[in-house]
Amino acid sequence: YLFDLDNKSFFRSRILSALKTMSFAVTSAQEFHKLLFRLHLQQASSEAMSGWIFFAREILWPEGVFFDPTPEQDPEELKQQMEQAKSMLMAIFPEQMRAVLSQEIAEDGIGMFHEML
């Protein structure tokens, strides 16, 4: 009742109700509320929040490195990869759509999509 958690959403209230019911078998209602309050203070503290932020940052950027750069490619190799990617996009485009839209419109659309990628 201290945080008015029961009125926030139906799902949360059902979970808390189930937890309360299960906790009464082990402890009193007052002890459950004390435990809930203590856990809230532990998990919502600035140290806990900064720990979770650090944990998420380490998952996304281990040791502060976002990605390893790839070696430089020569322009000919890059052009070959671009052509290969465009032909792969054309190959996976459905035949039915190509027939409805016409080959020219389909190629223009795939070309625009390829440029955006």
N, C-alpha and C positions, 0 to 999 in steps of 0.2 A: 504493500500500500504506500510505502514511502516514495517510490518513484512513479506510482500510478501506472505500472507496467501492464495491468490487466485491461486497460482501455485503449491501447495503441492499435492493436489489430487482432482479428479473430484467431489467426494461427498462433501468434505469440501468446495470447491468453490461454489457448488450449494447451500449449507446451508447458507454460508455467503452472497451470492447474494440475497437469499430470505430475510435474515435478513436486509440487506441494503435496499432492496425495501420496506419492511414493515416499516423500521425506517424513511424513507423519508416522510412518511405521518405524522409523529409526530415531527421529528427534521431534521436538515440539515445534509449533508454528513460529514461536519467537526465535528459536535457534535457527530455523530455516531462513527467516528474514535477516538475521545477523550474518549468516553465511552468504546469502545473496548480496547483501550490502558490502561485505568484505571482498567478495570476488569482483564486484563492480569496481570498487576502489583500486584493486590490484590491476585489473585489465584496462581501466580507463585512465590510469596515471600517465604522466608525461614520459616516464621511463619505459613503460610497457608500449606505449604508442611509438616512441622512437625506436624501440627494439623491433616492432613489426615493420616499420618503414625501412630500417636497415636490412631486415631479412628479405623484404620484397626487392630492395635495390640490389642485394647480392644475388638474388635469383635472376634478375633481368640483366645486370651488369656485373658479372663476377670480377672482383678485384678492380672495379672501376673501368673495365674495358667493355665497350658496347659491342664492338665487332673487330675482327682482324681484317685489315685491308687485303684485297686480292692483289696479286701481282699485275703490273701494267700489261695490257694487251695491245698488240699491234693493230692498226686500223683495219687491215685485211681480215684478221681473225674476228674482230668485232662485227664487221659487215657480214661475214659469213654466218655468225650466230644470229644476227638480226634477221637475215633472210630465212634461216632455218626456223626461227620462232614464228615468223609470219606464215610460212608454209604449214607449220603445225597447227596454227590457229585456223587456217583455211580448211585443213583436213578434218578438224573436229566440228566444224560448222555443219549443222544438219542439212542433208540434201533437200528435204521438204521445204525448209526455209529458203534455201537458195533458189528453188523452183518458183516459190511464191514471190520472192523479192526481185528476182533476176540476178544473174551472175555479176553484173556491173555494180548494182547497189550492194550486194553482199561483199564484194571485194572492197568497195569504198568504206563500208562499215567496219570490216575487219582491219583495214588499213588504219582507220581512225582509232580503233580500239588498241591496235598494236602501238601506235604513237603514244597513246596515253599510258600504256604499260611501260 
